Amino acid sequence: MRETLTQHLGLAWALLCGLVAILAISLVALRLRGRRRAPEPPASAVPEAAKPAPRLDGAALTAALAEAEARGETERLPVLYLSLAQCRIEARQTLEAEELLRKTIRGAMGPMHKEIHARARLALGDLAHAHGDLTTACEHWQIARALFFELKLSRDHDAVETRMLRNGCPTDWVLTDF
């Protein structure tokens, strides 16, 4: 009887984790689609690129991320890393957020995740800027701007270009080995 109950609890837990993961991905995808049409948020203490729409909390995202990592679902990881990084930024846990954003970039190198890559670069640039490192901020922003241009997301491209000009970044750099 005890073994049967344990099996059912394990199955229920797996189903719950699967539902949380599906919900997390759906919410992130909807948020990313909606961000293209939304106006740029006003400046504040939280980096501009890190202001997400309502979504799952950090605990739910952590669970979904752990499940995706355990199952080797690498195509889901960049979106989950980015969402969790945004939660960490909101909680002012910038070191954890930076590491998650770097994981996002490493996982989003393929053509399928270029927009996720760009948004992670934008957030890393904002964090670098908030820490007073304008050179690193400009480098990340330039990469984000180039990706948005390539994806023909002109509103996002123009917003990054404006940010770069406002902060005195060169807009004609050619980056190598970054």
Helices and strands as residue ranges (DSSP letters): H 2-35, G 48-50, H 58-71, H 77-90, H 94-107, G 111-113, H 114-130, H 134-150, H 154-166
